[in-house]
Amino acid sequence: MGRWRLMWRAWGRTNPPGLRSATLHCRHASSFPLPRQPLPSLAETTARYLRSLEPLVSPEELEQTQQLLAEFGVPGGEGERLQARLQRRVDRMENWITDWWVQSAYLESRLPLAVHSSPAVVLPKQDFNDWKGQLRFAAKLIAGVLDFKAKIDHQTLLVEYSRGYPLCMEQYSRIFASCRLPGPKHDSVLLPPPGRRPPTYITVVRNFQFFQLEVYNSDGTPLTVDQLHWQLQRIRAQSWKTDKEPLGVLTSDHRHTWGQAYTTLMRDKLNRESARAIQRSLFTVCLDAPVLKVSDALASSRLAAQMLHGGGSYSNSGNRWFDKTLQFIVGEDGSCGVLYEQAVAEGPPIATIIDHVLDYCKDPVPVRAPLIPLQLPKKLYFCFTPEIKRDIEHAKQNLDILITDLDISCFTYCGFGKELLKRLRLSPDSVLQVALQLAYYRREKVCLMERKIRAHGELCATAESASLRRFHRGRTETIRSTTSAALAFVRAMADDDCQAPERLSLLKKAVEVHSTLTEQALAGQGIDRHLLGMKLEAIADGFRVPELFMDTSYAVASHWKLSTGQVAARTDCVMCYGPLVPDGYAVCYNPLPTHVNFAVTAFNCCQETNAEHLAGSIQKALDDVGALLGNWGVGSDQRQP
């Protein structure tokens, strides 16, 4: 089904973007059981799949797919056989799809983690502009993360609720001290061994140099902000040279290439020990050098790029270990963000950690530092053979090419926010998703006109992920946001003869349909994980892959030209990531009470895509949607770059 991306979902019409917590404490699964993820019925999945194709394929292609589905679903046929095998898998496993999903979506993907897979979260710029402020803020940030981790360790983390359902909290126990490991054919995940004492240190990287920093005193208490600040100053004193090899860029390369370089790197004992120290650390803090200043109009886009890939081999990309599950980035110029790897955890738990850490940084808990001398942070050394140096040069070239190819545009839409939509009893996420369909439709029409093709715009396969954490070990399901109702609405907006009341009626219908799809996905009744399961079950059992998955319609509907996601965070931040396909876009947004933050990406290699143009189209679409919903004065003067 092509490359997938984990994206974030909002949790309902009336809930805030952050997950609601109940007054229950986190316990083991045995003491706080959650239901198993259900297996949708074969009939419902095939019917919903066919409906999802209607706005995307021709009548002839739809008829062909309908025939294939009829053959697939006959009593005693291929579909029923695979469904029965999946049901046996449901009965014997904790979660019937999660392991398959992680393997196929992440660990078997050979594309680089940088841009293609790992999302970045751009946090509000901090009020400092020198290395002193950088180290002071980084010390508070580390203390805040350790404060959150203490809740996990002491089992005092509140269970999160969504729409009245408790959510699976298992991911929190895997975020810290975990790391993805490269392999020749597929990757694996390094997790802290159960029952053993967890690591007590983090990794700090500055000027491409890695350090092992112990963050707990000998009595088990975490270092105070003052202690951490002192230790970071000692790291800075040991890392002033700027001529070091950017080893971290190796982790940004194509997974097969990095896997081969990793094998070479790990032959040396010193390299092996240093790499293992990075991989087993609780998390990584990247102390970035300041980047070249740009105009205010481009500042937010430059900042997003910096968090996503580091800016290039001669900027801060060597300050990353892209395999690491959790990396906090603090720039000397006040920039900060988070980069995370998705094989272990998805967006909402990361957003919860971010919210806690930033709250802590505003008002850190005053703790008196014990009068205990601190050991010097340990510098991690590597032996660079000529072969490793060549691997680094190749990785630098590949990363710089990828960065040059990435087109990114960030903006804040101030016409309205989620507060207004909730007052109208509309799902903010569903309204924004329908607006994205309108924006893409109009942008596609412009592209066709520029190529002198007289045609209307069209819609494309659009993916948005819903969380399945209401089920034990649940991960995500895809919401297919392109619907016949959305197509009817965008066509009405392009029809000059269509009046505002009819357009408003079609808008509300499209929003309602999307909200229904969201409910189905959250309840484990989506279609994409079910289809994936049947395909993988056929492969695992040595059967031929059903014709359904060789169909033209399946290819079209799985070519995600529009990859979308919503940040579930209270913080005024925005997430960004690269498109799923070369000729596509990625659009991430964070709806806050009175405004919405957006990040749009595309690839320059495709002449038909342009992130800035789609960003402009999104703003115009939101203006028009706002006008339809009440003419609330949503105009161009209310936008901010």
QUISULVEN-V872648 format. One record per residue. N is the residue number from 1. RES is the residue in one letter. PHI is phi in degrees with one decimal (999 if undefined). PSI is psi as a letter, one per 40 degrees, with the letter a starting at -180 (999 if undefined). OMEGA is omega in degrees with one decimal (999 if undefined). Layout:
n: [N N]
res: [RES RES]
phi: [PHI PHI]
psi: [PSI PSI]
omega: [OMEGA OMEGA]
This chain:
n: [1 2 3 4 5 6 7 8 9 10 11 12 13 14 15 16 17 18 19 20 21 22 23 24 25 26 27 28 29 30 31 32 33 34 35 36 37 38 39 40 41 42 43 44 45 46 47 48 49 50 51 52 53 54 55 56 57 58 59 60 61 62 63 64 65 66 67 68 69 70 71 72 73 74 75 76 77 78 79 80 81 82 83 84 85 86 87 88 89 90 91 92 93 94 95 96 97 98 99 100 101 102 103 104 105 106 107 108 109 110 111 112 113 114 115 116 117 118 119 120 121 122 123 124 125 126 127 128 129 130 131 132 133 134 135 136 137 138 139 140 141 142 143 144 145 146 147 148 149 150 151 152 153 154 155 156 157 158 159 160 161 162 163 164 165 166 167 168 169 170 171 172 173 174 175 176 177 178 179 180 181 182 183 184 185 186 187 188 189 190 191 192 193 194 195 196 197 198 199 200 201 202 203 204 205 206 207 208 209 210 211 212 213 214 215 216 217 218 219 220 221 222 223 224 225 226 227 228 229 230 231 232 233 234 235 236 237 238 239 240 241 242 243 244 245 246 247 248 249 250 251 252 253 254 255 256 257 258 259 260 261 262 263 264 265 266 267 268 269 270 271 272 273 274 275 276 277 278 279 280 281 282 283 284 285 286 287 288 289 290 291 292 293 294 295 296 297 298 299 300 301 302 303 304 305 306 307 308 309 310 311 312 313 314 315 316 317 318 319 320 321 322 323 324 325 326 327 328 329 330 331 332 333 334 335 336 337 338 339 340 341 342 343 344 345 346 347 348 349 350 351 352 353 354 355 356 357 358 359 360 361 362 363 364 365 366 367 368 369 370 371 372 373 374 375 376 377 378 379 380 381 382 383 384 385 386 387 388 389 390 391 392 393 394 395 396 397 398 399 400 401 402 403 404 405 406 407 408 409 410 411 412 413 414 415 416 417 418 419 420 421 422 423 424 425 426 427 428 429 430 431 432 433 434 435 436 437 438 439 440 441 442 443 444 445 446 447 448 449 450 451 452 453 454 455 456 457 458 459 460 461 462 463 464 465 466 467 468 469 470 471 472 473 474 475 476 477 478 479 480 481 482 483 484 485 486 487 488 489 490 491 492 493 494 495 496 497 498 499 500 501 502 503 504 505 506 507 508 509 510 511 512 513 514 515 516 517 518 519 520 521 522 523 524 525 526 527 528 529 530 531 532 533 534 535 536 537 538 539 540 541 542 543 544 545 546 547 548 549 550 551 552 553 554 555 556 557 558 559 560 561 562 563 564 565 566 567 568 569 570 571 572 573 574 575 576 577 578 579 580 581 582 583 584 585 586 587 588 589 590 591 592 593 594 595 596 597 598 599 600 601 602 603 604 605 606 607 608 609 610 611 612 613 614 615 616 617 618 619 620 621 622 623 624 625 626 627 628 629 630 631 632 633 634 635 636 637 638 639 640 641]
res: [M G R W R L M W R A W G R T N P P G L R S A T L H C R H A S S F P L P R Q P L P S L A E T T A R Y L R S L E P L V S P E E L E Q T Q Q L L A E F G V P G G E G E R L Q A R L Q R R V D R M E N W I T D W W V Q S A Y L E S R L P L A V H S S P A V V L P K Q D F N D W K G Q L R F A A K L I A G V L D F K A K I D H Q T L L V E Y S R G Y P L C M E Q Y S R I F A S C R L P G P K H D S V L L P P P G R R P P T Y I T V V R N F Q F F Q L E V Y N S D G T P L T V D Q L H W Q L Q R I R A Q S W K T D K E P L G V L T S D H R H T W G Q A Y T T L M R D K L N R E S A R A I Q R S L F T V C L D A P V L K V S D A L A S S R L A A Q M L H G G G S Y S N S G N R W F D K T L Q F I V G E D G S C G V L Y E Q A V A E G P P I A T I I D H V L D Y C K D P V P V R A P L I P L Q L P K K L Y F C F T P E I K R D I E H A K Q N L D I L I T D L D I S C F T Y C G F G K E L L K R L R L S P D S V L Q V A L Q L A Y Y R R E K V C L M E R K I R A H G E L C A T A E S A S L R R F H R G R T E T I R S T T S A A L A F V R A M A D D D C Q A P E R L S L L K K A V E V H S T L T E Q A L A G Q G I D R H L L G M K L E A I A D G F R V P E L F M D T S Y A V A S H W K L S T G Q V A A R T D C V M C Y G P L V P D G Y A V C Y N P L P T H V N F A V T A F N C C Q E T N A E H L A G S I Q K A L D D V G A L L G N W G V G S D Q R Q P]
phi: [999 76.0 -78.3 -112.4 -136.6 -78.4 -124.3 -103.5 -118.6 -81.2 -115.2 135.0 -73.4 -113.4 -81.8 -69.2 -64.3 -75.7 -72.8 -73.8 -109.9 -101.6 -85.3 -121.4 -102.2 -71.6 -127.6 -65.9 -57.4 -66.5 -94.1 -138.1 -70.8 -118.1 -67.5 -74.1 -66.2 -76.2 -103.5 -62.0 -73.1 -62.7 -64.2 -66.2 -64.9 -65.9 -67.2 -68.7 -62.8 -62.6 -64.3 -67.9 -83.1 -53.8 -84.0 -114.4 -121.8 -74.6 -56.1 -67.3 -66.9 -64.7 -64.8 -63.9 -65.1 -59.9 -67.6 -62.9 -66.5 -62.5 -67.0 -66.0 -99.5 -63.1 -55.3 78.4 -90.2 -60.2 -62.3 -64.5 -64.0 -67.7 -62.4 -65.2 -67.9 -64.5 -63.6 -64.4 -66.0 -57.8 -69.8 -105.7 -116.7 -63.4 -144.7 -73.8 -121.3 -57.8 -61.9 -62.2 -63.0 -61.2 -65.8 -76.7 -80.8 -121.5 -67.9 -90.4 -68.9 -102.5 -72.7 -59.0 -69.3 -62.9 73.1 -76.5 -131.4 -79.1 -77.5 -116.9 -116.0 -90.5 -95.6 -57.5 -63.8 -90.7 -90.2 -153.1 -148.4 -152.8 -68.3 -66.3 -65.4 -58.9 -69.0 -65.5 -66.8 -60.7 -64.3 -63.6 -61.1 -61.1 -61.4 -65.7 -65.6 -64.6 -64.5 -68.3 -60.3 -60.9 -63.8 -67.5 -62.6 -92.5 56.6 -113.8 -73.5 -66.8 -66.3 -87.4 -121.8 -137.4 53.0 87.4 -104.5 -69.1 -108.3 -66.2 -105.2 -59.7 -60.7 -61.0 -76.1 -110.1 -68.8 -87.0 64.1 -120.1 -163.9 -82.1 -115.7 -74.9 -141.2 -66.3 -113.8 -153.8 -87.7 -136.7 -122.4 -91.3 -118.2 -62.0 -61.1 -64.8 87.2 -99.4 -63.0 -69.8 -60.6 -119.3 -136.4 -119.8 -106.8 -119.8 -126.8 -145.7 50.5 68.9 -112.0 -101.1 -132.1 -99.2 -114.0 -68.1 -115.9 -128.6 -73.6 -64.7 -88.2 93.5 -79.2 -68.6 -60.1 -77.4 -59.3 -65.1 -64.5 -64.3 -60.6 -63.1 -65.7 -67.1 -64.1 -67.2 -65.4 -60.6 -65.9 -94.0 -130.2 -77.7 -69.8 -117.7 -108.2 -82.1 -67.8 -79.0 -55.3 -59.1 -65.7 -56.7 -74.0 -91.7 -81.5 -48.9 -60.3 -66.7 -65.3 -63.2 -60.8 -67.6 -64.4 -63.1 -60.3 -63.9 -59.9 -81.2 -68.2 -87.2 -62.7 -61.5 -61.9 -62.6 -66.3 -68.6 -63.4 -63.5 -63.3 -64.7 -63.9 -91.5 -66.4 -62.4 -164.8 -120.2 -116.2 -104.5 -94.4 -85.4 -75.9 -65.8 -107.4 -60.7 -75.1 -126.7 -63.4 -57.8 -65.5 -102.6 -60.5 -67.1 -69.1 -63.0 -63.5 -62.2 -62.3 -60.9 -72.2 -74.9 -137.3 90.3 91.8 121.0 -65.5 -100.1 -110.9 -115.3 -64.3 -72.2 -89.8 -123.4 -125.9 -60.2 -73.2 -69.2 -60.9 -134.3 -129.2 -101.6 -115.2 -128.5 -91.8 -67.3 -94.4 94.0 -75.2 -156.3 -173.0 -134.7 -122.6 -134.3 -103.0 -93.3 -63.7 -93.6 -142.9 -107.1 -62.7 -54.9 -61.6 -63.9 -63.4 -64.8 -62.7 -59.3 -58.0 -64.6 -64.5 -68.0 -62.5 -64.6 -62.5 -71.2 -147.0 -64.1 -71.9 -70.7 -131.7 -77.8 -71.6 -67.6 -81.5 -121.4 -64.6 -98.2 -71.7 -64.0 -52.7 -87.7 -78.2 -95.9 -100.9 -131.2 -98.8 -99.9 -78.8 -55.2 -65.8 -67.1 -61.9 -65.4 -61.1 -65.0 -61.9 -63.9 -64.5 -60.2 -61.9 -64.4 -66.1 -64.2 -64.5 -62.5 -65.5 -63.0 -77.0 -79.5 -111.4 -134.6 -141.1 -113.9 -157.3 -113.6 -95.5 -108.4 -65.6 -163.4 -131.1 -68.9 -58.2 -65.2 -66.6 -66.7 -63.2 -86.8 61.4 -115.3 -70.2 -55.8 -64.4 -65.9 -62.1 -66.2 -65.9 -67.2 -63.5 -64.9 -63.1 -64.1 -63.4 -66.7 -57.7 -68.4 -65.0 -65.4 -64.3 -61.8 -60.9 -65.9 -66.8 -65.2 -90.5 60.7 -107.1 -80.2 -159.6 -79.9 -67.0 -144.4 -97.1 -135.9 -63.1 -122.8 -114.5 -138.5 -101.4 -110.6 -76.9 -110.2 -73.6 -73.6 -110.2 -59.8 61.4 -72.6 -115.7 -139.4 -131.6 -90.8 -97.7 -89.0 -76.1 -81.6 -128.8 -63.2 -66.7 -65.6 -63.9 -62.4 -66.7 -67.1 -68.6 -64.8 -69.3 -90.1 -96.1 -64.4 -83.4 -82.6 -88.1 -57.1 -59.2 -68.2 -61.3 -63.0 -62.1 -68.9 -62.3 -61.9 -64.6 -63.7 -65.0 -63.3 -64.3 -63.7 -62.5 -65.0 -60.3 -63.0 -58.6 -62.5 -64.5 -62.7 -87.0 77.8 -112.0 -73.4 -105.5 -73.1 -68.4 -66.5 -62.0 -60.7 -60.5 -66.0 -64.3 -71.3 -64.9 -62.3 -67.3 -63.4 -91.0 79.3 -84.1 -71.6 -68.8 -55.7 -57.7 -52.5 -86.6 -101.8 -70.6 -58.7 -61.3 -64.3 -64.5 -64.4 -74.8 -107.9 -92.5 -76.4 -70.8 -126.8 -104.3 -128.1 -163.0 -118.1 -80.4 -96.9 -138.8 -76.9 -67.9 -77.9 -127.4 -148.5 -97.6 -145.3 -163.6 -83.7 -62.4 -80.8 -132.3 -58.6 -104.2 -122.7 -126.8 -120.8 -129.2 -118.5 -145.4 -128.3 -77.9 -106.4 -52.6 -121.1 -155.6 -133.5 -91.0 -127.3 -132.8 -120.6 -128.7 -153.4 -112.0 -66.4 -65.6 -98.4 -69.9 -89.3 -114.5 -154.1 -61.6 -65.7 -66.7 -66.1 -58.6 -63.8 -66.1 -63.9 -62.0 -65.6 -62.6 -67.0 -55.9 -70.0 -64.7 -61.2 -63.8 -63.6 -79.6 151.5 53.5 -89.5 71.0 -83.3 -130.0 -64.4 -74.3 -103.3 -96.8 -130.0 -71.1]
psi: [e a h i i h i i i i f i d e i i d i h i i i f i i h i i d d e g i i i i h i h i i d d d d d d d d d d d d d e d i i d d d d d d d d d d d d d d e i h e a d d d d d d d d d d d d d d e i d h e d d d d d d d d d c d e h e i i d h d d d h i i h h i i h i g i f i d d d d d d d d d d d d d d d d d d d d d d d e f e h h h i i h f e h i i h e d d d e e d i f i i i h i i d d i i i h h i h h i e i h i i f i i h h h h f e h i i h h h e i i d e e i i i i d d d d d d d d d d d d d e f d i e f i h g d d d d e e i h d d d d d d d d d d d e d h d d d d d d d d d d d e i d i i h h g i i i i h i i i d d e d d d d d d d d d d e e e i d e b e d e f i g d e h d h h h h h i e e e i i a h h i h e d d i a d d d d d d d d d d d d d d d d g i h h h h h i g h h h i h h h h h i i h g i d d d d d d d d d d d d d d d d d d d d h h h h i i h h e d i a d d d d d d e f i h d d d d d d d d d d d d d d d d d d d d d d d e f h h i i i i i i h h h h h i i f e e i h f i c i i h h g e h i d d d d d d d d d d e h d e h i d d d d d d d d d d d d d d d d d d d d d d d e f f i d d d d d d d d d d d d d d e e i i h i d d e e i d d d d d e e g g d h h i i h h g i d i g i i i i i i i d i d f a i h h i i g h i d e i h h i h h i i h d e h e e i h d d d d d d d d d d d d d d d d d d e e f f f h i d e e i i 999]
omega: [178.3 -177.9 -177.8 175.1 173.4 178.1 -171.9 -178.3 170.4 -170.5 171.6 -174.0 -173.9 -178.5 173.4 -177.1 174.0 -177.9 178.1 176.7 175.9 -178.9 174.3 -178.5 -178.0 177.2 177.2 -175.9 -177.4 -178.9 178.0 -171.1 173.0 179.6 173.6 178.0 -175.9 173.2 179.6 177.3 -178.9 -177.3 -179.1 -178.9 -178.9 178.8 179.7 177.8 179.9 178.5 -178.6 -178.8 -171.8 -178.9 -171.6 -172.6 -179.8 177.3 -179.9 178.9 178.9 179.3 178.6 179.3 178.7 178.7 178.5 179.2 177.8 178.9 -178.5 -173.8 -179.5 179.2 179.7 -175.9 -174.5 -178.4 -179.3 179.3 179.1 178.1 179.4 178.5 176.8 179.5 176.0 176.9 176.7 -174.7 -173.7 -175.1 177.3 175.9 -169.1 -173.0 -170.8 -179.1 177.1 -177.3 -179.5 -179.1 -174.4 -175.5 -173.0 -168.7 178.4 178.0 -178.9 179.2 178.8 175.5 178.6 178.2 -172.1 -171.9 -172.6 177.7 173.6 175.8 179.9 -177.9 -179.7 179.3 -176.3 -173.6 171.0 -176.7 176.5 -175.1 179.7 176.9 178.4 -177.3 179.6 179.1 179.4 178.0 177.2 -178.9 179.4 179.0 178.6 178.1 178.9 177.1 176.8 -179.6 178.6 177.6 177.2 -176.8 -177.4 178.6 177.1 178.4 -177.6 175.0 -179.6 -179.6 172.6 179.1 177.9 -178.6 173.0 -176.7 178.2 -177.1 -173.1 -175.0 -178.0 -178.1 -177.0 -175.4 -176.0 177.3 177.6 -177.0 173.8 179.6 -178.5 176.8 -176.5 -178.9 175.3 -179.3 173.9 -178.4 174.7 179.3 176.8 -178.6 179.9 177.1 -179.9 -179.9 -178.0 177.2 -178.5 -176.2 173.9 173.4 173.7 -179.4 178.3 -177.7 176.6 -178.1 -174.2 -179.8 174.3 -175.7 174.2 -174.8 176.3 173.8 -178.0 178.4 176.3 178.4 178.8 175.3 177.3 177.9 179.8 178.0 179.5 178.6 178.9 -179.3 178.1 175.4 178.1 176.1 179.4 -179.5 -179.5 -171.9 -176.2 -179.5 -176.8 -177.4 -176.9 176.8 179.1 -175.3 -175.7 -178.7 176.5 -176.7 180.0 -171.6 172.4 -170.9 178.3 179.9 177.2 178.0 177.6 178.6 178.7 177.5 177.5 -178.0 -172.0 176.3 -178.5 -175.9 179.7 178.3 -178.4 -179.0 -178.9 179.0 179.0 178.8 177.4 -175.8 -175.0 179.8 -177.5 176.2 -177.5 172.9 -177.9 178.1 -172.8 171.7 178.5 180.0 179.9 -179.6 176.8 179.5 179.9 -178.3 -177.2 -172.3 -177.2 178.6 177.5 179.7 178.6 178.3 180.0 180.0 -175.0 -175.3 176.0 175.1 177.7 -174.0 179.6 175.1 -174.8 -178.5 176.2 177.0 -178.9 164.9 -167.7 178.8 -174.3 -176.1 -172.2 177.7 175.1 -175.1 178.5 -179.7 179.4 -178.2 178.4 177.8 176.6 -178.7 -179.1 173.4 -178.1 -178.9 -163.8 -177.4 -176.9 -172.4 177.7 -169.3 -174.1 176.3 177.7 179.3 178.3 177.2 -179.8 179.9 -179.1 -176.0 -179.4 174.0 -179.6 -178.5 178.6 -176.5 -177.5 180.0 179.9 179.2 179.3 -177.8 176.6 -179.0 -179.0 177.7 -178.1 177.7 -179.4 175.8 -175.0 176.4 -179.3 -176.6 177.0 175.9 -176.0 175.3 176.7 179.6 179.3 177.9 176.7 178.1 179.2 179.3 178.6 179.6 177.2 -179.6 -178.7 -179.8 -179.4 175.8 179.5 -179.1 177.8 -178.4 -176.0 177.7 -174.6 180.0 179.2 177.0 175.7 176.8 -173.8 -179.3 175.8 177.5 -175.2 -177.8 -178.8 -178.4 178.7 177.5 177.5 179.6 175.9 175.6 178.7 -179.0 -179.1 177.1 -179.0 178.5 177.8 177.0 177.1 176.5 178.4 -179.4 -179.5 -180.0 179.3 179.7 179.3 179.0 177.6 179.3 179.8 179.4 178.9 177.3 177.0 174.4 -178.9 -178.8 174.7 174.0 178.0 176.4 -179.3 176.0 -177.2 -179.1 171.2 -175.6 174.3 -179.3 175.0 -175.2 172.7 176.6 -179.0 179.8 -179.9 177.4 -176.3 170.3 -178.5 168.8 177.1 -170.5 177.8 -176.7 176.3 178.2 177.3 178.6 178.7 -180.0 -176.2 176.0 177.4 178.9 178.6 -177.8 -177.5 -179.1 -178.5 -176.1 -175.1 -179.9 179.3 178.2 179.3 178.7 179.4 176.1 -179.6 178.1 -179.9 178.2 179.4 180.0 178.7 178.6 177.2 176.9 178.0 178.9 179.6 -178.6 -179.7 -179.5 180.0 -177.4 174.6 -174.1 -169.0 177.6 178.0 177.8 178.2 179.6 179.5 178.7 -178.7 176.7 177.6 -180.0 -177.6 -178.0 176.4 176.8 173.4 177.7 -177.3 -179.6 179.4 -176.1 175.3 -175.2 177.1 -179.2 179.5 178.9 -179.4 -175.2 179.0 176.9 -167.8 178.8 178.8 178.5 -172.0 177.5 -178.8 178.3 177.0 -178.4 174.4 -175.5 178.6 -174.2 173.7 177.4 175.9 177.8 -178.1 178.1 178.5 -176.6 -176.1 -178.0 -176.8 178.6 164.6 -179.9 175.6 -176.0 178.2 179.8 177.6 -172.3 -174.4 179.3 -179.7 175.5 -179.0 168.2 -178.2 177.4 175.7 177.3 179.8 -178.6 178.3 -178.3 -175.1 -179.3 178.8 -174.5 -178.8 179.5 178.4 177.3 176.8 178.6 177.6 179.6 178.7 179.0 178.8 174.2 -175.8 177.0 178.1 178.5 178.7 -175.7 174.6 178.7 -175.5 176.1 179.2 -175.9 -176.3 -178.9 -179.3 176.6 175.3 177.1 999]
